[in-house]
Amino acid sequence: MNKEDVHIAVDFDKTLAYYESGMETTKVGKPIVPMVEYVRYWLSVGYKVSIFTARVAPIGRSSTPRDEYFLKSQRAMIEDFLRKVGLPLLDITAIKYPYFTHFVDDK
């Protein structure tokens, strides 16, 4: 596989940022520094990286639709986190795309 073909989906909560119960709607946790460094390295060698998170899924845990304001606020919190840790603005999605070649998750 060529490096241009590598596209890594990195889970956000508990993988890139610490998470405590209830944070998914109000704030993001502090960075998990080793994972931030991995993402930085992957980008430096030419891999594509996306943030994969249920925070931007249009349907919540209880099958309740989420409004646009909520989704934009979650995306804005994640984008702010990326800026603060020195990462570029990456694609943020809740969709498991077939072009993802790797998934990095806490599970």
VEXDREN-2710 file (C-alpha; in Angstrom, 1 decimal):
% VEXDREN-2710
k/r/px/py/pz
1/MET/0.0/0.0/0.0
2/ASN/1.3/3.4/-1.0
3/LYS/1.4/6.1/1.7
4/GLU/-1.0/8.1/-0.5
5/ASP/-3.6/5.3/-0.1
6/VAL/-3.5/5.3/3.7
7/HIS/-6.4/7.0/5.3
8/ILE/-6.6/6.7/9.1
9/ALA/-9.9/7.3/11.0
10/VAL/-9.0/8.4/14.6
11/ASP/-11.8/8.2/17.2
12/PHE/-12.1/11.4/19.2
13/ASP/-13.3/10.7/22.7
14/LYS/-11.0/8.5/24.8
15/THR/-8.6/8.2/21.9
16/LEU/-7.5/11.7/20.9
17/ALA/-9.1/13.5/23.9
18/TYR/-9.8/12.4/27.5
19/TYR/-13.5/11.9/28.2
20/GLU/-15.7/11.9/31.2
21/SER/-19.3/10.9/31.3
22/GLY/-21.6/13.6/30.0
23/MET/-18.9/15.5/28.1
24/GLU/-20.2/14.6/24.7
25/THR/-22.6/17.6/24.6
26/THR/-20.8/20.2/26.7
27/LYS/-17.1/20.2/26.2
28/VAL/-14.1/18.2/25.1
29/GLY/-11.4/16.8/27.3
30/LYS/-7.7/17.5/27.5
31/PRO/-5.6/16.0/24.7
32/ILE/-4.1/12.5/24.9
33/VAL/-0.6/13.7/24.0
34/PRO/0.9/10.5/22.6
35/MET/-2.1/10.1/20.2
36/VAL/-1.8/13.8/19.1
37/GLU/1.9/13.0/18.4
38/TYR/0.9/9.9/16.3
39/VAL/-1.5/12.0/14.3
40/ARG/1.1/14.7/13.7
41/TYR/3.5/12.0/12.5
42/TRP/1.0/10.3/10.2
43/LEU/0.3/13.7/8.6
44/SER/4.0/14.4/8.2
45/VAL/4.6/11.2/6.3
46/GLY/1.7/11.9/3.9
47/TYR/-1.1/9.8/5.4
48/LYS/-4.6/11.2/5.3
49/VAL/-6.3/11.4/8.8
50/SER/-9.9/12.0/9.7
51/ILE/-11.6/12.4/13.0
52/PHE/-14.3/9.8/13.6
53/THR/-16.9/10.7/16.3
54/ALA/-20.5/10.1/17.2
55/ARG/-20.6/13.7/18.3
56/VAL/-21.4/14.8/14.7
57/ALA/-23.9/12.0/14.0
58/PRO/-27.3/13.4/13.0
59/ILE/-29.1/10.9/15.3
60/GLY/-28.3/10.7/19.0
61/ARG/-28.1/7.6/21.3
62/SER/-31.8/7.5/22.0
63/SER/-32.6/7.7/18.2
64/THR/-33.4/11.4/18.7
65/PRO/-32.6/13.6/15.8
66/ARG/-30.0/16.3/16.5
67/ASP/-30.5/19.8/15.2
68/GLU/-28.0/21.8/13.1
69/TYR/-27.1/24.1/16.0
70/PHE/-26.0/21.1/18.1
71/LEU/-24.0/19.5/15.3
72/LYS/-22.3/22.8/14.4
73/SER/-21.4/23.3/18.1
74/GLN/-19.9/19.9/18.4
75/ARG/-17.8/20.4/15.2
76/ALA/-16.7/23.8/16.4
77/MET/-15.5/22.3/19.8
78/ILE/-13.5/19.7/17.9
79/GLU/-12.0/22.2/15.5
80/ASP/-11.0/24.4/18.4
81/PHE/-9.4/21.4/20.1
82/LEU/-7.4/20.6/16.9
83/ARG/-6.2/24.2/16.7
84/LYS/-5.1/24.3/20.3
85/VAL/-3.0/21.1/20.0
86/GLY/-1.4/22.3/16.8
87/LEU/-3.1/20.0/14.3
88/PRO/-4.7/21.2/11.1
89/LEU/-8.4/21.2/10.6
90/LEU/-9.1/17.6/9.7
91/ASP/-12.2/16.0/8.2
92/ILE/-14.7/15.3/11.1
93/THR/-17.2/12.6/10.4
94/ALA/-19.6/10.0/12.0
95/ILE/-19.6/7.9/8.8
96/LYS/-17.4/4.8/8.4
97/TYR/-16.3/5.5/4.8
98/PRO/-15.0/2.5/2.8
99/TYR/-11.8/4.4/1.9
100/PHE/-10.7/4.4/5.5
101/THR/-7.8/1.9/5.6
102/HIS/-7.3/2.0/9.4
103/PHE/-9.3/2.8/12.5
104/VAL/-7.7/3.9/15.7
105/ASP/-10.1/3.6/18.7
106/ASP/-9.9/3.0/22.4
107/LYS/-12.0/-0.1/22.2
END
